[in-house]
Amino acid sequence: MAILRKSKIREMNAKEREKKLQELKTELLTLRSKAQTGSIESAGRVRELRRTIARIYTISKEEGQSL
């Protein structure tokens, strides 16, 4: 999954953001468990997911929506 940029997140409606947020959180949880066992392919992906999740929360808050 590619990085979601601010422009793409702003184009989404609240339901789409909520769905994408759940997908990203699930993927982050999976990667964190793989990191614990040492079988992670890309350690940078965890950082990328955390930042994308933060972007979604920030833009939602700016637009007055709570997730």
N, C-alpha and C positions, 0 to 999 in steps of 0.2 A: 504494500500500500504506500502510495506516495505521500509526501508532506502536504498537508492542507494549508494553503496560503490564506492570508486575511481576506483577500477578495473573494475566494471561493466560499469561505465560511459566511461572509456577509450575504452572499447570494442565497444561502440556505434559509428555509423557514425554521421555526422553533422545533417542530417535530423532527425534521431532518437532522438538525443539530443534536437533538437528544438521542436519536438513533445512532448517529455517528460517534457520539461521546461514549455510549455503551459499548460499541464495537471496539473503540480504541482502548477503553479500560480493560476489556476482556483480553485483548491482545497484549497489553502491558502486563497483566497478571500472568499470562502464559510465559512471556519472555522473562519475567522475574524469576519464575520457578525454574526455567531452563538455566538461568544464570547461576542459581544456587547449586545446580547439579554439574555445572561446568560445560554444558553442551550447547551454549549459545553461539550462533554464527556471527552476529554483528552486535557488539556491545553498544555501538552508537545508536542503534534502533531504539533502545530504551529511552535514551535522552530525547530523541526525535519525538517519540510518543508522548512523553511528559510535556514537552513544549507545545505540541499540537493540542493536547487536552487543555493546557493553560490558555491557549489562544481562544478556544471555543468558549471557555468560561468568561474570559475577559470581554469578548465581543458580545456575548449574551448579556452580561451585566451592563455594558455600555448602552445597549438597546433597551434596557429596562426589563429584560426577561430573566426569570430565575429558573435554573435547571435542577 
